[in-house]
Structure formats: C-alpha cells, structure tokens
Amino acid sequence: MELKRLEHDLTVCKVKSESDLDLTKEFYFIGKTDEELSLVCRTEDVPQNTMEREDGWKGFRIQGVLDFSLIGILSKISGILAKNEIGIFAVSTFNTDYILVKQENFEKTLQALAAAGYNIV
C-alpha cells in the first residue's frame, strides 16, 4: 500500500462557529457535533478566533480511493505505530484516510511503516 507524505505543518483546533471557517482553503477537515466544532488545517490557515489549538502535526494519506468494504486498513497502520509508541490522530474522507502524528515522531513513523512494507512517496 502506498502512503503519500504531506509536506505542510498541520494544526488541530476548536473554533467558535462556522463563520470562523474559510472553505476556500485547500486543506480543511471539519468535524461538528453537539459539543464542538473542530478543524484540522494547515498551520498557516488557522482561523483567528480559535478557542483551543494544538500545533505541531505532520501527516500522510493513504493513496487511492478506498472501498468501504475494505477492513482493517487504519487498524493495521495504528497497530504498527502503537507498537512503536507513536500516537495518531486519524481523519477520514469519502475517498481515503489521513493519519497525523506529532512532528517529532514523523520520521520515526515513516521508518516504521516502510519497515512494515508500506511504500512512502
């Protein structure tokens, strides 16, 4: 399986309202529940009025479009990283999955996944 590293730095944050979001940005993951409005975006694109933020994330995506019938893709990757004591923040889209790790663990993450047979591009 091929994994594509994302070159930009990422931030996970909590925003006050939808009016704080700029949907013209290229890389935005929005999660809204009855308790919060969360955003994952490029660090340079963090809205001004964030309530909380956590900088220092890097990420990669699973290349290609994943069929919903595929089982265990995230489980296998997270298992490999757990064995290497690397925590993750996962986000899924309709097409694929993104895995974020803290910046200080990014190279260790890529090495662990390459050793497990993943192709990193």
QUIVENKA-V213772 format. One record per backbone hydrogen bond with DSSP energy under -0.5 kcal/mol. NH is the residue of the N-H (numbers start at 0). CO is the residue of the C=O. If there is no record, write none. Layout:
nh->NH co->CO
nh->NH co->CO
//
This chain:
nh->2 co->118
nh->3 co->60
nh->4 co->2
nh->5 co->58
nh->9 co->56
nh->10 co->40
nh->11 co->53
nh->12 co->38
nh->13 co->51
nh->14 co->36
nh->15 co->48
nh->19 co->16
nh->20 co->17
nh->22 co->20
nh->24 co->21
nh->27 co->25
nh->28 co->39
nh->30 co->37
nh->32 co->35
nh->37 co->30
nh->38 co->12
nh->39 co->28
nh->40 co->10
nh->41 co->26
nh->42 co->8
nh->44 co->41
nh->45 co->42
nh->49 co->46
nh->49 co->47
nh->50 co->13
nh->51 co->13
nh->53 co->11
nh->56 co->9
nh->57 co->100
nh->58 co->5
nh->59 co->98
nh->60 co->3
nh->61 co->96
nh->62 co->1
nh->62 co->60
nh->65 co->63
nh->65 co->94
nh->69 co->66
nh->75 co->71
nh->76 co->72
nh->77 co->73
nh->78 co->74
nh->79 co->75
nh->80 co->76
nh->81 co->77
nh->82 co->78
nh->83 co->79
nh->84 co->81
nh->85 co->80
nh->86 co->84
nh->88 co->99
nh->90 co->97
nh->92 co->95
nh->97 co->90
nh->98 co->59
nh->99 co->88
nh->100 co->57
nh->102 co->55
nh->104 co->101
nh->105 co->102
nh->108 co->104
nh->109 co->105
nh->110 co->106
nh->111 co->107
nh->112 co->108
nh->113 co->109
nh->114 co->110
nh->115 co->111
nh->116 co->113
nh->117 co->112
nh->118 co->0
nh->119 co->117
nh->120 co->2
nh->120 co->118
//
